[in-house]
Amino acid sequence: MKKIISILTTLVMIFAIETTIFADSSVTYLEKTYDNEKVNTTVSSISSYKLVSSADEVWGEENQDTWYVLDSDVTLDSRPVVL
């Protein structure tokens, strides 16, 4: 029985390490909501997003939610059009 528990524990640890290594594509953020009494904070993440670049002139697509993420300093020469 101890051997089975040891093997299961090892497999869980390997899975956790692989998940951490391959989880680079998601971005974590703090989501704030208000319930008429207080502000609640929840840690959330997204895996579908676009990286902001200085060449971006238009952000978003009509009738769709689009997330934009910065991974370095970006200078925008003009204000992007937000759809």
C-alpha positions in Angstrom: 0.0 0.0 0.0 2.8 2.4 0.8 4.4 1.7 -2.6 1.1 2.6 -4.4 0.8 5.9 -2.4 4.4 6.7 -3.2 3.9 6.1 -6.9 0.7 8.2 -7.0 2.5 11.0 -5.1 5.3 11.0 -7.6 3.0 11.1 -10.5 1.1 14.0 -9.0 4.4 15.9 -8.5 5.5 15.2 -12.1 2.1 16.4 -13.5 2.3 19.6 -11.3 5.8 20.3 -12.6 4.8 19.8 -16.2 1.8 22.0 -15.8 4.0 24.8 -14.4 6.5 24.4 -17.2 4.0 24.5 -20.0 1.6 27.1 -18.4 3.6 30.0 -19.9 0.8 30.8 -22.4 -1.7 32.0 -19.8 -1.7 35.3 -18.1 -2.9 35.8 -14.5 -4.8 39.0 -13.4 -6.9 40.2 -10.5 -10.6 40.4 -11.2 -12.5 42.9 -9.1 -16.3 42.8 -8.5 -18.6 44.7 -6.3 -21.6 43.1 -4.5 -23.2 46.3 -3.1 -21.3 45.9 0.1 -17.6 45.4 -0.7 -15.1 44.9 -3.4 -14.2 41.2 -4.0 -10.9 40.2 -5.6 -10.5 36.9 -7.5 -7.3 35.7 -9.2 -8.2 34.7 -12.8 -6.3 33.9 -15.9 -6.7 34.0 -19.7 -5.0 32.0 -22.4 -6.4 33.8 -25.5 -4.9 37.3 -25.9 -2.9 39.5 -28.2 0.5 41.1 -27.4 0.5 44.8 -27.7 3.0 46.2 -30.2 3.9 49.8 -31.3 2.5 49.0 -34.8 -1.1 48.4 -33.4 -3.5 50.9 -34.9 -6.8 49.1 -34.2 -7.6 47.1 -31.1 -10.3 44.6 -31.0 -12.9 43.2 -33.3 -16.5 44.2 -33.5 -18.8 42.2 -31.2 -15.9 40.2 -29.6 -14.0 40.5 -26.4 -10.3 40.8 -27.0 -7.6 40.8 -24.3 -4.4 42.7 -24.9 -1.2 42.0 -22.8 2.1 43.9 -22.6 5.3 41.8 -22.1 7.7 44.7 -22.4 7.7 48.5 -22.7 5.8 49.7 -25.8 5.5 53.2 -27.1 2.4 54.1 -29.1 2.9 56.9 -31.5 -0.9 57.5 -31.8 -4.0 56.5 -29.9 -5.3 53.1 -31.3 -8.9 52.9 -32.5 -10.8 50.6 -30.1 -13.7 48.6 -31.6 
